[in-house]
């Protein structure tokens, strides 16, 4: 029953290799290859190699505004997420990609769903797998892609489908890409123990559904020898169950067991509208200041029909310390307004149609700062012969990254991620 907290916070994407001269056209937006955007192929020179990335991350957070407890209580959470990415050439124009992994989390807040310490809800495991297929057409400029995936945890089962199209200019300096993705979720209605029909031990949960549809439009261009840019819009439509059924809300006008107002009172489960529109737009700039340093800037504007308006700024400065060793400090600032339906603990009134005390929907600002490094020697980190088939495997690069996050609500987090990349001919 893992709730995705601060989705934009956790990033395990490795630093792209330092480009010399004109960057690879299919990587102008800097996002790399993934099943969710299968149109982004490597250059033709890489068609003969299978690329493998072994990623791992550890995330830990602390705070005192648990949505499970109505806006109070511990937000302590840890999450460990190993992942394997594969990019396999099927022929000179077709590639298969895969993203397979698990997430194991332990959460003090979800432990309070049953109001019993060390309950079964204290931890959970999410399994996920995504697969994509991309094909370069005979014009060598157009790429089509399609993919599908599945994700499973205790209270969620999600399937997704994706399709993409990308067109690169003849000179390789411009690219327009369009992709669409649809998620179909089945949600188990796990409610707080005291709100369950039939008593606290009743585990005959009901279910509900949610659908999410995303359209992504990205235009990227090399503006000069040193500057490249991309702009994107990614409208999202969600319908179905958008609230989290085990998150409590306490009202100032609902009396407690002794008939007193303004105390703990009686909780209800969070209720949010069943339709949401999101309108994000972003700008990304990469400037090759010198042969040894890049400047990577990012700005994102976000708006939705829940009343949230947000701005995100990020700056990353990769610096080559040696021909094979790169450091990249980064800083990220985020600010947002509160959703129309948010109020803190004991601030809602029972006449409201929608209500939440989830601080992810509150007004806050946040800072994230960190440092990463990449080691990528010319001939790789080393070679070994695979046990099956005897293929020579080349360790290509190692990326390590640490980030510290602090929110104005008091929530703090640390995240460490690693990426070991290698290829097989």
C-alpha positions in Angstrom: 0.0 0.0 0.0 2.8 2.3 -0.8 1.9 5.9 -1.4 4.2 7.7 -3.9 5.6 10.7 -1.9 7.3 13.6 -3.6 7.7 11.8 -7.0 10.0 14.4 -8.4 12.4 14.1 -5.5 13.8 10.6 -6.2 16.0 10.4 -9.3 18.3 7.6 -10.2 18.9 8.8 -13.8 22.7 8.7 -14.5 24.6 11.7 -15.8 24.8 11.6 -19.6 28.3 11.3 -21.0 30.1 14.5 -21.8 29.4 15.3 -25.4 32.0 16.5 -27.8 30.8 18.6 -30.7 27.2 18.1 -31.8 25.2 16.0 -29.3 23.5 12.8 -30.3 20.2 14.0 -31.9 18.0 11.4 -30.1 19.2 12.5 -26.7 18.7 16.2 -27.0 16.2 16.3 -24.2 18.6 14.5 -21.9 16.2 11.9 -20.7 18.0 8.8 -22.1 16.4 5.5 -23.2 13.5 4.1 -21.3 10.5 1.9 -22.1 8.2 4.8 -21.3 9.8 6.7 -24.2 11.0 4.0 -26.6 11.5 6.4 -29.4 14.9 7.6 -28.0 17.3 5.3 -29.8 21.1 5.2 -29.4 23.1 6.2 -32.5 23.5 3.6 -35.3 27.0 2.9 -34.2 25.6 1.3 -31.0 23.2 -1.1 -32.8 25.4 -4.1 -32.2 25.6 -3.8 -28.4 23.3 -4.8 -25.7 23.2 -2.1 -23.0 22.6 -3.1 -19.3 22.2 -0.7 -16.4 22.0 -2.0 -12.8 20.5 0.8 -10.7 19.8 1.0 -7.0 18.6 3.7 -4.6 18.0 4.2 -0.9 15.5 6.8 0.2 14.9 7.9 3.8 12.6 10.6 5.1 11.4 12.1 8.4 8.6 14.5 9.2 5.6 15.0 11.5 2.6 15.5 9.2 1.4 12.0 8.5 -1.6 12.0 6.2 -2.6 8.6 7.6 -3.0 10.2 11.0 -4.8 13.3 9.7 -1.9 15.6 9.3 0.0 14.7 12.5 2.3 11.9 13.4 5.5 10.5 12.1 6.3 10.5 8.4 9.4 8.3 8.8 9.8 6.1 5.7 12.6 4.1 4.0 12.5 2.8 0.5 15.1 0.5 -1.3 14.7 0.2 -5.0 17.0 -2.1 -7.1 16.2 -1.9 -10.9 17.7 -3.4 -14.1 17.4 -1.6 -17.4 18.0 -3.5 -20.7 18.4 -2.2 -24.2 18.7 -5.0 -26.7 19.2 -4.7 -30.5 17.0 -7.2 -32.4 18.3 -6.0 -35.8 19.9 -2.9 -37.3 16.7 -0.8 -36.9 14.7 -2.4 -34.0 15.5 -2.5 -30.3 13.8 -4.0 -27.3 14.0 -2.3 -23.9 13.0 -3.5 -20.5 12.8 -2.0 -17.0 12.4 -4.5 -14.2 12.7 -3.9 -10.5 11.2 -4.0 -7.0 10.6 -1.4 -4.3 10.7 -2.4 -0.6 9.5 0.2 1.8 8.9 0.5 5.6 6.6 3.3 6.8 5.8 4.5 10.3 2.7 6.4 9.0 1.1 3.4 7.2 1.8 1.4 10.3 -1.0 3.4 11.9 -3.7 2.3 9.5 -4.6 -0.4 12.1 -3.4 1.8 15.0 -1.2 -1.1 16.1 2.6 -0.8 16.0 4.3 -3.3 13.8 1.1 -4.2 12.0 1.2 -5.9 8.6 0.7 -2.5 6.9 4.1 -1.3 8.2 5.9 -2.4 5.1 5.2 -3.6 1.6 6.9 -4.6 -1.7 6.1 -3.3 -5.1 7.1 -5.3 -8.2 7.2 -3.6 -11.6 8.2 -4.5 -15.2 8.0 -2.4 -18.3 8.9 -3.4 -21.9 9.2 -1.3 -25.0 9.9 -1.9 -28.7 11.3 0.8 -31.0 11.8 0.8 -34.8 13.7 3.2 -37.0 12.0 3.6 -40.3 13.8 3.4 -43.7 14.1 7.2 -43.9 16.5 6.9 -40.9 14.8 10.0 -39.4 11.6 8.6 -38.0 11.3 6.3 -35.0 8.1 4.5 -33.8 7.8 2.9 -30.4 5.3 0.9 -28.3 5.4 -0.6 -24.9 3.5 -2.0 -21.9 4.1 -2.6 -18.3 2.6 -3.8 -15.0 3.1 -2.8 -11.3 1.8 -4.8 -8.3 1.7 -4.2 -4.6 -0.7 -5.1 -1.8 -3.4 -2.6 -2.6 -2.6 -1.6 -6.2 -2.5 -3.5 -9.5 -1.6 -1.2 -12.4 -1.2 -1.9 -16.2 0.1 0.7 -18.7 0.4 1.1 -22.4 2.6 3.5 -24.3 3.1 4.6 -27.9 5.6 7.1 -29.3 6.7 8.8 -32.5 9.8 10.9 -33.1 11.1 12.8 -36.1 14.7 14.1 -36.4 15.8 16.7 -38.9 18.2 15.9 -41.8 21.0 17.8 -40.1 20.4 16.0 -36.8 19.9 19.3 -34.9 16.2 19.2 -34.3 13.7 16.6 -33.1 10.0 16.5 -32.4 8.7 13.6 -30.3 5.1 12.7 -29.4 4.2 10.0 -26.9 1.1 8.9 -25.1 0.7 6.7 -22.1 -2.3 5.2 -20.3 -2.5 3.6 -16.9 -5.3 1.4 -15.7 -5.3 0.8 -11.9 -7.2 -1.5 -9.7 -7.2 -0.2 -6.1 -8.0 -2.1 -2.9 -10.0 0.0 -0.5 -8.0 -0.4 2.6 -9.6 2.0 5.2 -8.5 2.9 8.7 -9.3 0.1 11.2 -12.0 2.1 13.1 -13.8 3.0 9.9 -14.2 -0.5 8.6 -17.7 -1.9 8.2 -17.9 -5.1 10.3 -15.2 -4.2 12.8 -11.5 -3.5 12.9 -10.6 -7.0 12.0 -12.7 -7.1 8.8 -10.3 -7.5 5.9 -13.0 -7.9 3.2 -11.9 -4.8 1.4 -13.8 -3.5 -1.6 -12.1 -2.1 -4.7 -12.2 0.8 -7.1 -10.5 1.9 -10.3 -8.5 4.7 -11.7 -7.4 5.6 -15.2 -4.6 8.1 -16.1 -3.8 9.4 -19.6 -0.7 11.4 -20.4 0.3 13.1 -23.7 3.9 14.3 -24.0 5.1 16.7 -26.7 8.8 17.5 -26.8 10.7 19.8 -29.2 14.5 19.8 -29.0 17.0 21.9 -30.9 20.7 22.6 -31.1 20.8 26.4 -31.0 24.5 26.8 -31.4 27.7 24.9 -31.1 27.5 25.3 -27.3 23.8 25.6 -26.5 20.9 23.2 -26.9 17.3 23.5 -25.6 14.1 21.6 -25.4 10.5 22.6 -24.5 7.8 20.2 -23.5 4.2 20.0 -22.5 2.7 17.0 -20.8 -1.1 17.3 -20.1 -2.5 14.6 -17.8 -6.1 13.5 -17.2 -7.0 11.2 -14.3 -10.4 9.8 -13.4 -11.6 7.4 -10.8 -10.5 7.1 -7.2 -7.9 9.9 -6.7 -8.1 9.9 -2.9 -6.2 7.5 -0.6 -8.8 5.5 1.4 -6.6 4.9 4.5 -5.7 8.6 5.0 -7.7 10.1 7.9 -9.2 13.6 8.2 -10.2 15.1 11.6 -12.9 17.8 11.7 -13.1 20.6 14.2 -16.9 20.3 14.4 -17.2 16.5 15.0 -17.2 15.7 18.7 -15.0 13.0 20.3 -16.4 10.1 22.4 -17.0 12.5 25.3 -18.9 15.0 23.1 -16.1 17.6 23.1 -15.3 19.7 20.1 -11.8 20.9 19.0 -10.2 17.6 20.1 -9.3 14.5 18.3 -12.9 14.0 17.3 -14.1 11.3 14.9 -12.1 10.7 11.7 -13.4 10.2 8.2 -11.4 8.8 5.2 -10.0 11.4 2.8 -12.3 12.4 -0.1 -11.1 14.1 -3.3 -12.8 14.7 -6.7 -12.8 11.8 -9.1 -11.5 13.9 -12.1 -8.2 15.8 -12.2 -6.5 17.7 -15.0 -2.8 18.6 -14.9 -1.0 21.1 -17.1 2.8 21.0 -16.8 5.2 22.7 -19.2 8.9 22.8 -19.0 12.1 24.3 -20.5 15.5 22.6 -20.5 18.8 24.3 -21.5 22.2 22.7 -21.8 25.2 25.0 -22.2 28.7 23.7 -22.9 30.6 26.5 -21.1 34.0 25.0 -21.7 35.4 21.6 -22.7 35.4 20.8 -19.0 32.1 22.2 -17.7 28.5 22.2 -18.6 25.5 24.2 -17.3 22.2 22.4 -17.3 19.1 24.4 -16.4 15.6 23.3 -16.0 12.3 25.1 -15.3 8.8 23.6 -14.9 5.5 25.2 -14.5 2.6 23.1 -13.1 -1.1 23.8 -12.8 -4.2 21.6 -12.1 -7.9 21.8 -11.4 -7.3 21.0 -7.7 -6.0 24.6 -7.3 -2.3 23.7 -7.2 0.1 26.0 -9.0 3.8 25.2 -8.8 7.2 26.3 -10.1 10.4 24.2 -10.2 13.9 25.4 -10.9 16.9 23.1 -11.2 20.6 23.7 -12.0 23.3 21.0 -12.5 26.9 21.8 -13.3 28.9 18.7 -14.5 32.6 19.4 -14.3 35.3 17.1 -15.8 38.0 16.6 -13.1 39.9 14.3 -15.4 39.3 12.7 -18.8 37.3 9.9 -17.2 36.0 11.4 -13.9 33.1 13.9 -13.8 31.6 15.7 -10.7 28.1 17.2 -11.0 26.7 19.3 -8.1 23.0 20.1 -8.4 20.4 22.3 -6.8 16.6 22.2 -7.1 14.0 24.6 -5.8 10.2 23.9 -5.7 7.3 26.0 -4.6 3.6 25.4 -4.8 0.2 26.6 -3.6 -2.2 24.5 -1.6 -5.0 22.4 -3.2 -8.5 23.8 -2.7 -9.4 20.8 -0.6 -6.5 20.9 1.8 -6.6 21.9 5.5 -4.4 20.8 8.4 -5.4 18.7 11.4 -8.8 19.8 13.0 -9.2 22.6 10.4 -11.8 21.0 8.2 -15.6 21.3 8.8 -18.0 18.4 8.2 -20.1 20.3 5.6 -17.2 20.2 3.1 -17.7 17.9 0.1 -14.0 17.2 -0.4 -11.3 17.2 2.3 -7.7 16.1 2.8 -4.9 16.7 5.3 -2.2 15.3 3.0 0.7 17.8 3.2 1.7 16.7 -0.4 -1.3 18.9 -1.4 -0.4 21.8 1.0 1.4 25.0 0.2 5.1 24.6 0.7 8.6 25.4 -0.7 11.4 22.9 -0.9 15.1 22.8 -1.6 17.2 19.9 -2.7 21.0 19.9 -3.0 23.4 17.2 -3.8 26.5 15.9 -5.6 27.1 13.1 -8.0 30.1 11.7 -9.8 30.6 9.6 -12.9 33.6 7.4 -13.7 33.8 6.3 -17.3 37.3 5.3 -18.5 37.9 5.1 -22.2 38.1 1.3 -22.3 35.6 0.7 -19.5 36.0 -0.4 -15.9 36.9 -3.9 -16.9 35.9 -6.9 -18.9 34.8 -10.4 -18.1 33.3 -13.4 -19.9 29.6 -14.1 -19.1 28.9 -17.5 -17.7 26.3 -18.4 -20.3 27.2 -18.1 -23.9 30.7 -16.9 -23.2 30.0 -13.3 -24.3 32.5 -10.6 -23.3 30.9 -8.0 -21.1 32.4 -4.6 -20.7 31.8 -2.5 -17.6 31.3 1.0 -19.1 30.7 3.4 -16.3 29.8 4.0 -12.6 27.5 6.8 -11.4 27.0 7.6 -7.7 24.6 10.4 -6.5 23.5 11.8 -3.2 20.8 14.4 -2.5 19.5 16.1 0.6 15.9 17.5 0.6 14.2 19.9 3.0 10.6 21.1 2.9 9.1 24.1 4.6 6.7 21.8 6.3 9.6 20.3 8.3 9.9 17.1 6.1 13.6 16.1 5.4 14.9 13.4 3.2 18.1 11.8 2.0 18.5 9.7 -1.2 21.5 7.8 -2.4 21.5 6.2 -5.9 23.9 4.3 -8.0 24.1 3.1 -11.6 26.5 0.5 -13.0 26.4 0.4 -16.8 27.9 -2.2 -19.1 27.6 -3.5 -22.6 27.7 -6.8 -24.4 28.6 -7.1 -28.1 
